[in-house]
Amino acid sequence: MKHRGRHRRRRRGRALRAALTGAALALTAAATMISASQADTVAGDPGALKPLTAPAETDELRLTEQRVPQRWLDRLAAAMGGPVGVGTVLDTADRTLRDAADCPAGEREALPVAPAAGRAYCWDAGDTRGWRPGAVTTSGDADDTGRRVILSAWSRDDGTAGGGLARVSFVDADDPARPDYTSALLAVPVDGGHDYRGLASPVTGMVWYRDKLLVTTGPGDRNALYVYDMDRIQRTTTDAAAVGRVPGGWAAHGHRYVLPAVASYRLPDTPGAARPGAISLDRGTQPAGLVAAERVPADSGRPTRLWRYAFSADPARAGLPAADSAGHVDAREAYETEASEVGGVLAHRPAGAARPDWYLARAAGRNDGRGTLWRQNAEGARATECGADRSHRCWSSPAGSLAYWAGTGEVWSQTGRVLFAVPLAAVDEALA
């Protein structure tokens, strides 16, 4: 990959240990502030996963690939002065996340109770005002980048007929005591590559695999999945509030960088088509898989579908889902679960296990309630418990996307304006 940036040298040692200790103390204190009204039990064990194998069921999971023409991408890159890589973006980071100890009490209270977060940060309030937090992924999902990077998606309604904007914040996590970040707007090339528009949809899921960033979008967009090339980040030339070509240059709603999409994937035109909401990377298969969950309302009366697409093993399609000659991407396995309001999904295969466990971050069903973290497989389901009444509502509020960083053993997520990590071993211990 091209984005091996200059590795910053920062102080570590006592200052870093003190910062992490302070964060742990702050999180412990926050856990004691959870009220009894938030700790009521969750009704309805989702039970065991039910496999879906009938063609009528799996056809509703099919995606159809649409590649942005290469000449469009090249034309746009040339007009904007050529692309830059992730390293360049990180080297210009101009904002800093605050450690949990310095976050407002209200934000800390949204963190998981059990298992508790091992690390947590909150965002610059001025920079995120008017933006809604979304999915998370990390460089642990990508190939070796030479840097430790966390990506966080955000969206906003810009008041136009198009419906909104979406951006990704690039967090330089090389120094856990002082993670700096900057953001790039997500865009879609138009007019033959002579211009681009903003991605007018919230980002509900996100995976960084190899040199590609895959994002899932809200129900207003028939394209359920967009793909971005991390080696095609473009610089803007003005901080104007407009998006696209403007007199004298290029704008991205005030952002220094813009990411143009290189492909999108369309859902079947059927009433039962499943829209991937939460997604994550699963390296437990060969080739690696993209696992997905739809978000089904608690009062819908129907189960939630979980499924897996395979990534292509063709080097010419690195980071893209495996597609047939017609551009169709079919699910390699699929299940139903009785869990609803799923905001985050992971599939992780324990050592020696024939099949993976599925971890589901599930919203509590009301805006002010805590979420539930379930581990589910073909035998049954378990949820983390907390408090004297052994409540299942122990997870973050609201329940967000999940990203497993295998190199550190951590699960990253985001609740409101707090970014946090929990060791997967601690999750499994809480589920034992």
N, C-alpha and C positions, 0 to 999 in steps of 0.2 A: 504493500500500500504506500501511497505517496505522503500520508500525513504524519510523518515522524517529526514532530516539532522539537524545538530547542528545549531540552529538559531543564526546568528551573531548579536552582539549588537553593533550598531554604533551610532555615534552622529547624532542628528537630530536638530530640532529647527531652530535657525536663519540661520545657514549655509545652510540647506536644502531649506528654503524659498528663500534665496538669489540666490541659484543656479537655482531654477525653474523660478524665476523672470528674471534672466539673460537670460535663454533659451527663455522665451516668448519675451523679447526684441529683441533677435537675430533673432527669426523667423519673427517678425513684420518687422524688417529691411530687411530681405531677401525677403519678399513679395513685397516690394517697388522696388526691382531690376528687376522684371519680365519685359521683353521688350514687346513692342507692337506686334512684330512678333510672340511671343509665345502665345499671347492672342487672336488670331483670332477665330472666332466662328466655331462650329462643325456643319456640314451639316448632315441632316438625323436623325430625331427623331426616335428611335427604336420602338415607339408605345407600344401597349399593348402586354402582353405575350399571346401566343397561346398554349393551352393545346395539348399535344400529348397523344393519347389514343389507337390508333390502334396497335395491336400486332406487325405488321411489323415495326412500329416506335420504340416501347419500347424494342423489342428484341435486337436492336442494342446497347442498354445500359447495357446488361447483362454481369456480370463478373462471372468467374468460379474460385473457391477457390482451392489453392494448399498449404497445410500445410507442413512446414518443419518437418520431423519426430522427435518426442520427443527424441529418442535415439541419434540423431545427435546433438541436442542442449545440451543434458546432457553430451555427450562425449566431445564436444568443451568446455563447461564450466569447466569440471573437468580438462582438459588438461591445461586450462589457469588459474587455481587457484581459480575458483569460481567467480560468478558475484558480482557486486556492484550495489548500487542504485544511484538515482539522487543526494541525499544528499552528498554522497562521492565525486561525480564529482564536485559539487558546492564548496565544502570545499577545493578543490585544484585549484580553478580558479586562473589563473596567469596573466590575462590581464584585462584591464579596458577600458570601453567605454568612449569616451569624450562627455561632454555636448555640446549641439548645439552651445553655445556661443564660443566654442573653435574649431569648425569645420571649414574647409576651406569654403570661400564664395561660390565657385562653387558647393559644396555639399549642402549647405543650400538653394541655389536657386532651387534645385530639389524638395523641400518640397511643400506641397499643399499651394495654395494661399487662397482659401476659400472652406471650413472652414480651418483655420490655425491650425497647430499642437500645441497641448498643451504641449507635451514633445517630445524631439528628441535627438538622440545621433549618433555619428559616430564611426566607427570601427578603430581599430589599423591598420594603412596602411601597416606596415610590415607584419603583420599576415595574411592579406587578399590579398596581392599581388599575382596575378595569379589565384585568386578564383573569381567566378561570384556569386553575391548574388541571393538568391531564396526566397522560401516561409517562412512564419512566423506563429507560433502558441504560445500559452501561457498555463501556469498552470491553468488559468481560465477555459480552456476547460477540464482539467483533474479533478479527484477527489481532495479533499483537500490534498495538498502535504506538508503542514506545512511551505512552502516557496513560495515566489513570483518568478516565473521563466518565462523567455521568451526564446523561441527556434528560431533560425535563420538558415536556410539551405544555403549551399554554394556548388558550383560545379567547377570542373576544367577539362580541357583536358590534360591528362598526356602523350599524344603522343604515346600511345600504340594502338594496334588493338582493345582492349577492349573498348576504347572510353573515359575514364575519371574516375573521382572519385567524391564522394559526402560526405559531412560532415554536422554535426549539431552543432552549437555553443550554449552552455547552459549559459544563462545570469542570474546571481543572482541579482534579482531586488528588494530585500528586502530594500535596501537603494537606493532610486531613485537618490540621489546625487552622488553615486559612484557605478554603476553597473559593477561588475566583471564578467568575463566569461572564459570558456575553451571549447574545441571542442572534438567531438568524430566522428570517421570515420564510415560511414554506409557500411555494408558488407553483404554478402550472404554466408551461409555455403555451402561447397562443399566437395566432397570425403568422404561422410558418416559422416561428422562432424569432420573429421581429419584436416580440413583446412577451410579457407574462402577466398573469393575474394572481391574486392571493388565493390560497386554498381556503375556500369559504365553508369550513366545517370544523367542529371540534375534533381533536385527536383523542380517540378513546383507547387506543392501544399503540404500542411502539416497540420495534425490535431492531437493533443494529447488528446485522450479520454480515461478516466480511466487509466489503466496502459499500454496502447498501443499508439504507434506513427505510424500514417498512412501517407505515402508519395506517391505522384503521380510522374511518371517519364516521360521522353521525348519520342518522337515517335520511337526512335531506339530500344526500349525494348518492346517486345510483352506483357510482364507483365505490366499492367497499374498502378498497386497499390502494394506497399510492406508494410508489417506490422512489427514493431519492438516492443519488450517487454522492457519497461523501467526498469524492475527489472532484466534484463539480460545484462546489460552493463558490458563489460569485460575489464580488464586492459591489456595493452600490456607490454612487457618486454624489448623492445628496441626502440630507436627512428630512426631506419633505414628507408630509403625511400621506402623499399619494402612493400608489403601488404600480410599478411598471415603468415604461418609458415616459419621461417627462422632458420638457424643454431643457436642453443642456446635459442630459444624462439619464440616470436610473435611480429609482426610489423604492423603498420597501417599508413604508410607514415608519420612517425614522430609524430603521435598523441599518447597521453597517453591512450586513451580509444577507444574502437571499439564496435559498436552495430550490432550484427548478426540478420538478418531477421528471423522471425518465421513463416511467411506466405506470399504468393503473390496471386494476382488476375489477371487472364488472360482475354483479350478481345475476343469477337467472331472473328472467322476467316472469316470475311466478309468485302467487300469494304466500307460499310457504318457504320462500328462499331465506336462508339463515344469514344474518348479517354478523360478521365477526366484530365483536366489541373489544374485549380484552384479548391480548395476544402475548406470547412469550416464546423464547427459544428453548428447544429441548435438544441437548447434545447426546441424549441417551439412545438415539437411533442412528443408523447409517443409510443414507446421508442424514444430517441433522434435520429436525422437524420444526415447523411453525405451528404451535398449538393455539387454539382459539376457543373462546366462549362467547355466546350471545348473551345479551342482557335482557332477561324476561321479567316483567313486572310481577310482584308478588300476587296480585289479584287477577292474573291472566288466565289461570286455570290450566296452563299447559307446562310441560317440563322444559328445562334448559338443555340445549345441545352443546356438547364439547367435541372438538375434533382436531385432526392433525393433517397438515399438508407437508409434503416432503420438499426440501430444498433441492435444486438441481445439482447433479454431480458433474455437469459439463462446465469446464473452466471458462468457456465463452459466456456462460450464464451465471457466473459467480454471484451469490447473494440473492438470486431470483428463485421463486418457487418452480418446481418441476412441472413443465407443461407438455402436452402432447402436440402433434403437428398442427392441430387446429387452434392451439393456444388455450386449451382447457386445462385447468388445474383442479384435480379431483382429490377429495379427502382420502387418506390412506387408512384411517380408522376413525370411528365416531361413536359417541355415547349419548345417552340421556341421563340427566340428574334432576331430582326434585328440588334442588337448590335454586332459589330465585335471586334476582338483583345482584348477579355476579359482576363485581367490578374489577377483579384481578384473577388470573389463572396461571398456574405453573404445572408442568408435568415433570416429575423427577423419579428416576429409577434407582431404588436402593441397591446396594451391592448384593449381587446374587439373586435379585428378584427377576421374574420372567417379564413382568409388566410394570409400568410406572405407577406411582401414586399421583393423584391429581389434587392440587391445593387450590382452594377457591376462597377468595376474599369476598365476602358477601355483605351487602349493606343490611342495616337493621330493619329497613322498611319504613323509617321515618327520618326526617331531616336532622333531628337532634339526637338520634340514638347511636350507640356504638355498633361497629360491625362485628362479624363473626368470621373466623378462619377455620375452614373445614379441610380435612384430608380425606379423600374419598377414593375407593377402588372397587373392584368387582365383588369384594366381600362385605363392604359396609362403609360407614363414615364415622369420623370422630371430629370434635371441635375442641379448641383450647378452652380451658375453664379458668375462672378467676373469682375471687371474693369468697366470703363465708357461705354464700348461697350457691356456689359453684355455677355462676352464670356463664353462658357461652358468649355473651357480648363483651369480648375482651380485646377485640382488634381495633384498628384505627377507625376514626369517624371523620368523613365517610370512608368506605373501603375503596382503595384505589388499585391501580395496576401493580403487578408483581414482576420483578426481574431478578433472576438468580445469577450471582457472580461466582462462578465455580472456583476461581482462583483465590477468593477470600472466604468462601463459604457463606456469604451474606445474601439475604433477600432484601432488595431495595424497593421502596414504595414511597408514595406521597399522599399525605392527607391534608387537605386544605393547602395552607402555605408552608407546610413543614415537610422536608425531605428526610427520610430516615432509613436505617438499615437494621435488620435483625438477623443474627446467625441462624441458618437453617437448622443447625443442630439444636438450638434453643427451641425452635418451633416444634421439632420432632419430640423433644423432651417434654414439652407442654402437652403434646398429643398422646404420650405413652399411656 
